[in-house]
Amino acid sequence: MKREIWIDWLRLIACLFVMMTHCCETFYFGNGGALIMTKADAIWVTLLNTFTRACVPLFVVASSYLQFPIHYSTGEFFRRRAIRVLIPFAIWSLAYALAWGEPVQNLKDLMLNFNYSAGHLWFVYMLLGVYLIMPLLSPWAEKVGKKELQIYLCIWLFTSIIPFIRLWTGGNPSVIYGPSGIPNISKYPLWGEASWNTYGTFYYISGFIGYLLLGLYFRRFVAEMSWKKTLLIAIPLFAAGFGIGATGFYNRVQADASGVFPVSGPVGLAAIWESTWFNDTIGIVLMTIAWLLVLRKIKSGGKFYERIILPVSKASYGMYLSHMFVLSAVAAWVESLLKRGEEGLLGFWTTPVEVICAASVTFVVTALICVILQKIPKAGKWIIG
């Protein structure tokens, strides 16, 4: 199969965006709950975190673009995915469980879910679920026509505005707490949902299944376009998506702050602030499509691609799994240099400099470590994927 150069660039950019997202989180989480110290922090978190929030959908689209529909047996597909995804995930899950918190309790918890101290590992559970459905959908994906696929994508796009319909129908969202105190925003029931039934009409075609279909659509039906046409489509899409995500977050923070900072509350408050950043909402969908249109224009290889981009791309999954070990140390180091809030050495500009520096250093260090680990004979693929 021909190497898709733009997918390698996508993986790098998505990895960097993940790290920027996690660096931003330290500016609206703190003291065991939601916490934003200054209005400047609220502004910068809004701008930087909204900009990077398409990172996880980009990874899913990349997997779909390369893997879906599958062209070999189901058993072979799962064998390859186990080596590439499941075994490195298990190794790093154990590493986080032993390194952070209470190891014995963490190991017990791993029987049911990921270690909440390493919250980014939720992604792998979702990805494994997408992989489980791929063999079932592959026969249909082989034969589906453009118009039929467009209809399903339109239905999925509609589901991405359902969170806003819930808000309009049910008033201000409230938070309920599940196992281990993890917050969930309560939902106003729509189209078949009820207190005894969550499987409404659009349940099965919402969420990340749409990104699976989106990757298929781009690979089969999105023709090559000039840079002019690409930007004429991508820029308005990105601007609209960015506006939805940023406005929702900032307005909610401002409403809770009532103009006075710091603003704080239980961790569930941050979940409400983030609700327009959720991966199944229209703003993130539009930004994802915009990024895909632009990134597909990257075609050239060369020495820089072969020596830097390609090896880092091959190690990108391991980077995602392992980066929190590096990021926690780097973020603390950068904060010790620049301080935070009104004490920040750069005033209003302290927050963006901290986020960008911490994310960039984390990216470079993690990439170097993972590329080296991946070169270990036999063991490298088990550790990094």
FENURHU-V451606 format. One record per residue. N is the residue number from 1. RES is the residue in one letter. PHI is phi in degrees with one decimal (999 if undefined). BURIAL is # if it has 24 or more other C-alpha atoms within 12 Angstrom, else .. D_FIRST is the distance of its C-alpha to the first C-alpha in Angstrom with 2 decimals. Layout:
N/RES/PHI/BURIAL/D_FIRST
N/RES/PHI/BURIAL/D_FIRST
This chain:
1/M/999/./0.00
2/K/-63.8/./3.80
3/R/-68.5/./6.38
4/E/-90.3/#/8.85
5/I/-59.3/#/12.04
6/W/-66.3/#/14.37
7/I/-66.1/#/13.25
8/D/-63.9/#/14.28
9/W/-64.3/#/17.52
10/L/-57.6/#/18.00
11/R/-60.8/#/18.01
12/L/-64.1/#/20.58
13/I/-64.5/#/22.71
14/A/-62.6/#/22.71
15/C/-62.5/#/23.74
16/L/-61.5/#/26.51
17/F/-63.7/#/27.63
18/V/-58.1/#/27.95
19/M/-68.3/#/30.16
20/M/-65.4/#/32.20
21/T/-59.1/#/32.73
22/H/-71.8/#/34.05
23/C/-67.6/#/36.22
24/C/-65.5/#/37.70
25/E/-59.9/#/38.62
26/T/-67.8/#/41.27
27/F/-97.9/#/43.10
28/Y/-133.5/#/43.59
29/F/-121.5/#/43.84
30/G/179.3/./46.70
31/N/55.1/./49.56
32/G/78.1/./47.77
33/G/-156.2/./47.37
34/A/-80.7/#/46.60
35/L/-159.3/#/48.08
36/I/-122.6/#/47.86
37/M/-76.4/#/50.41
38/T/-136.7/#/50.81
39/K/-63.9/#/50.15
40/A/-60.5/#/48.11
41/D/-61.8/#/45.81
42/A/-61.1/#/45.50
43/I/-65.5/#/44.54
44/W/-71.1/#/41.95
45/V/-62.2/#/40.35
46/T/-57.0/#/40.15
47/L/-70.0/#/38.47
48/L/-72.2/#/36.10
49/N/-73.2/#/35.06
50/T/-62.9/#/34.55
51/F/-59.1/#/32.35
52/T/-100.4/#/29.94
53/R/-73.0/#/30.05
54/A/-83.9/#/26.72
55/C/-59.3/#/25.00
56/V/-67.1/#/24.40
57/P/-56.4/#/23.23
58/L/-61.6/#/20.65
59/F/-61.6/#/19.19
60/V/-66.9/#/19.20
61/V/-61.6/#/17.58
62/A/-60.6/#/14.71
63/S/-62.5/#/14.29
64/S/-64.5/#/14.63
65/Y/-58.6/#/12.21
66/L/-91.8/#/9.30
67/Q/-111.9/#/11.01
68/F/-118.1/#/13.30
69/P/-74.1/#/13.91
70/I/-73.4/#/12.89
71/H/-115.5/./11.44
72/Y/-142.9/./13.32
73/S/-62.6/./16.97
74/T/-59.0/./18.82
75/G/-61.5/./20.06
76/E/-66.7/./16.74
77/F/-60.2/#/15.62
78/F/-70.7/#/18.92
79/R/-62.8/./18.88
80/R/-65.4/./15.75
81/R/-67.5/#/17.29
82/A/-63.0/./20.59
83/I/-68.1/./19.47
84/R/-78.1/#/17.53
85/V/-117.9/#/20.09
86/L/-71.4/#/23.25
87/I/-66.9/#/24.47
88/P/-59.1/#/24.30
89/F/-61.0/#/25.92
90/A/-63.6/#/28.68
91/I/-62.9/#/29.34
92/W/-74.1/#/29.75
93/S/-61.5/#/31.75
94/L/-65.1/#/34.14
95/A/-61.2/#/34.33
96/Y/-66.0/#/35.44
97/A/-62.3/#/37.78
98/L/-81.2/./39.50
99/A/-89.5/./39.69
100/W/-119.1/./40.88
101/G/77.0/./43.76
102/E/-95.2/./45.28
103/P/-55.4/./43.00
104/V/-62.9/./44.67
105/Q/-66.7/./44.53
106/N/-60.0/#/40.97
107/L/-65.6/#/39.87
108/K/-65.2/./41.73
109/D/-64.0/./40.15
110/L/-63.0/#/36.62
111/M/-70.0/./37.37
112/L/-114.7/./37.49
113/N/-164.0/#/35.50
114/F/-74.7/#/34.18
115/N/-72.1/#/36.68
116/Y/-65.0/#/38.00
117/S/-69.9/#/38.47
118/A/-113.1/#/34.69
119/G/-62.3/#/34.22
120/H/-66.2/#/30.73
121/L/-72.6/#/29.47
122/W/-55.1/./30.06
123/F/-56.2/#/26.53
124/V/-69.4/#/25.05
125/Y/-59.7/./27.33
126/M/-62.4/#/26.21
127/L/-63.1/#/22.48
128/L/-62.7/#/23.20
129/G/-64.0/./25.04
130/V/-63.4/#/22.16
131/Y/-61.6/#/19.96
132/L/-62.1/./22.86
133/I/-87.5/#/22.86
134/M/-56.1/#/19.15
135/P/-61.5/#/19.51
136/L/-69.4/./22.68
137/L/-88.0/#/21.32
138/S/-59.1/#/18.03
139/P/-58.6/./19.91
140/W/-67.2/./21.59
141/A/-63.5/#/18.55
142/E/-65.3/./17.01
143/K/-109.9/./20.21
144/V/-61.0/./21.63
145/G/-89.9/./22.80
146/K/-62.2/./23.09
147/K/-65.8/./26.80
148/E/-62.7/./26.65
149/L/-65.6/#/24.05
150/Q/-62.4/./26.22
151/I/-62.4/./29.21
152/Y/-64.9/#/27.71
153/L/-66.5/#/26.63
154/C/-66.3/./30.20
155/I/-61.6/#/31.68
156/W/-62.4/#/29.62
157/L/-59.9/#/30.80
158/F/-61.4/#/34.30
159/T/-62.6/#/33.97
160/S/-74.4/#/33.25
161/I/-101.3/#/36.80
162/I/-59.0/#/38.43
163/P/-56.0/#/39.28
164/F/-75.6/#/41.33
165/I/-65.8/./42.95
166/R/-59.7/#/43.94
167/L/-63.5/./45.50
168/W/-65.5/./47.38
169/T/-80.0/./48.56
170/G/-103.6/./49.42
171/G/78.7/./50.70
172/N/-64.8/./49.88
173/P/-69.2/#/47.42
174/S/-115.3/./48.90
175/V/-115.8/./47.36
176/I/-114.6/./47.60
177/Y/-113.1/./46.81
178/G/-95.4/./44.85
179/P/-56.2/./44.62
180/S/62.3/./45.12
181/G/74.8/./46.29
182/I/-75.7/./42.87
183/P/-80.5/./43.58
184/N/-134.6/./42.31
185/I/-75.6/#/43.35
186/S/-66.3/#/45.27
187/K/-113.4/#/44.08
188/Y/-76.8/#/46.24
189/P/-68.1/./45.48
190/L/-135.2/#/43.95
191/W/49.5/./43.17
192/G/100.9/./43.91
193/E/-78.0/./43.76
194/A/-158.5/./46.90
195/S/-61.5/./48.22
196/W/-101.9/./47.41
197/N/-153.9/./44.06
198/T/-101.2/./41.08
199/Y/-91.1/./38.88
200/G/-74.8/./39.56
201/T/-53.8/./38.06
202/F/-100.2/#/35.09
203/Y/-57.7/#/34.42
204/Y/-84.3/./31.35
205/I/-121.8/#/29.54
206/S/-104.7/#/30.36
207/G/69.2/#/28.88
208/F/-76.5/#/25.27
209/I/-59.0/#/24.26
210/G/-62.8/#/24.57
211/Y/-69.1/#/21.96
212/L/-61.9/#/19.57
213/L/-68.5/#/20.45
214/L/-63.9/#/20.33
215/G/-61.2/#/16.66
216/L/-62.0/#/16.02
217/Y/-63.4/#/18.45
218/F/-64.4/#/17.00
219/R/-69.6/#/13.50
220/R/-97.5/#/15.17
221/F/-126.6/./18.55
222/V/-90.3/./19.18
223/A/-76.2/./19.33
224/E/-64.1/./19.26
225/M/-129.0/./22.75
226/S/-69.0/./24.97
227/W/-60.9/./25.97
228/K/-62.1/./29.38
229/K/-66.8/./28.28
230/T/-58.9/#/25.84
231/L/-70.3/./28.73
232/L/-63.2/./31.23
233/I/-90.7/./29.33
234/A/-69.1/#/28.03
235/I/-63.5/#/31.34
236/P/-62.2/./33.53
237/L/-61.8/#/31.12
238/F/-65.7/#/31.00
239/A/-61.7/#/34.77
240/A/-65.5/#/35.56
241/G/-63.5/#/33.45
242/F/-62.3/#/34.87
243/G/-61.3/#/38.34
244/I/-63.4/#/38.15
245/G/-66.2/#/36.89
246/A/-71.1/#/39.23
247/T/-62.4/#/42.29
248/G/-61.4/#/42.07
249/F/-64.2/#/41.90
250/Y/-65.3/#/44.52
251/N/-63.2/#/46.97
252/R/-69.7/#/47.01
253/V/-61.8/#/47.59
254/Q/-62.3/#/50.37
255/A/-64.3/./51.96
256/D/-74.6/#/52.14
257/A/-78.5/#/53.36
258/S/52.1/./56.01
259/G/82.3/./55.82
260/V/-120.0/./56.67
261/F/-115.4/./54.34
262/P/-72.0/#/53.36
263/V/-116.3/#/52.13
264/S/-147.1/#/51.30
265/G/176.2/#/51.10
266/P/-64.9/#/49.47
267/V/-59.4/#/45.73
268/G/-62.3/#/45.50
269/L/-63.6/#/46.66
270/A/-63.8/#/43.48
271/A/-62.9/#/41.52
272/I/-71.4/#/43.46
273/W/-55.3/#/42.89
274/E/-80.3/#/39.12
275/S/-60.1/#/38.96
276/T/-85.2/#/37.59
277/W/-100.7/#/34.76
278/F/-60.8/#/33.54
279/N/-65.8/#/29.86
280/D/-101.6/#/30.84
281/T/-105.2/#/33.22
282/I/-61.6/#/32.94
283/G/-61.4/#/33.20
284/I/-69.5/#/30.15
285/V/-60.6/#/28.16
286/L/-63.7/#/29.18
287/M/-66.7/#/28.33
288/T/-62.3/#/24.86
289/I/-61.2/#/24.18
290/A/-61.7/#/25.70
291/W/-61.3/#/23.55
292/L/-62.4/#/20.34
293/L/-59.6/#/21.65
294/V/-73.7/#/22.49
295/L/-65.5/#/19.52
296/R/-63.3/#/17.11
297/K/-78.2/#/19.09
298/I/-79.8/./17.90
299/K/-122.6/./15.69
300/S/-77.6/./17.16
301/G/-98.3/./16.14
302/G/95.6/./18.92
303/K/-65.9/./20.75
304/F/-61.3/./21.60
305/Y/-63.1/#/18.05
306/E/-67.9/./17.06
307/R/-90.2/./20.35
308/I/-115.5/./21.08
309/I/-64.4/#/18.57
310/L/-62.7/#/15.51
311/P/-63.5/#/17.69
312/V/-69.6/#/19.58
313/S/-60.0/#/16.62
314/K/-64.9/#/15.51
315/A/-98.7/#/19.18
316/S/-64.2/#/19.70
317/Y/-64.3/#/20.15
318/G/-61.9/#/22.75
319/M/-63.6/#/24.32
320/Y/-61.3/#/24.81
321/L/-63.7/#/26.39
322/S/-97.1/#/28.64
323/H/-64.1/#/29.65
324/M/-66.2/#/32.88
325/F/-62.0/#/34.50
326/V/-74.2/#/34.11
327/L/-61.3/#/34.82
328/S/-60.0/#/38.09
329/A/-73.5/./39.45
330/V/-66.5/#/38.30
331/A/-61.2/#/39.60
332/A/-64.3/./42.95
333/W/-65.4/./43.18
334/V/-63.9/#/42.52
335/E/-64.1/#/45.04
336/S/-65.2/./47.60
337/L/-81.5/./47.33
338/L/-102.2/#/47.41
339/K/65.1/./49.26
340/R/-153.2/#/48.80
341/G/63.9/#/50.49
342/E/-70.2/./53.65
343/E/-84.9/./53.82
344/G/-58.2/#/50.54
345/L/-65.3/./50.98
346/L/-108.0/./49.26
347/G/60.4/./50.95
348/F/-56.8/./48.98
349/W/-90.7/./45.93
350/T/-60.6/#/45.85
351/T/-61.3/#/43.47
352/P/-64.1/#/40.57
353/V/-65.5/#/40.89
354/E/-60.6/#/40.86
355/V/-62.1/#/37.79
356/I/-67.7/#/35.74
357/C/-65.7/#/36.95
358/A/-62.1/#/36.45
359/A/-66.4/#/32.92
360/S/-66.8/#/31.96
361/V/-64.3/#/33.55
362/T/-60.2/#/32.03
363/F/-60.6/#/28.53
364/V/-64.9/#/29.01
365/V/-63.9/#/30.75
366/T/-63.6/#/28.34
367/A/-61.5/#/25.32
368/L/-60.6/#/27.12
369/I/-62.3/#/28.09
370/C/-70.4/#/24.72
371/V/-62.9/#/22.86
372/I/-66.6/./25.63
373/L/-61.2/#/25.64
374/Q/-66.5/#/21.93
375/K/-81.5/./22.63
376/I/-64.2/./25.22
377/P/-53.5/./24.34
378/K/65.1/./23.44
379/A/-72.6/./25.20
380/G/-56.3/#/22.98
381/K/-69.1/#/20.23
382/W/-73.6/#/23.12
383/I/-85.4/#/24.76
384/I/-104.8/#/22.09
385/G/96.4/#/19.09
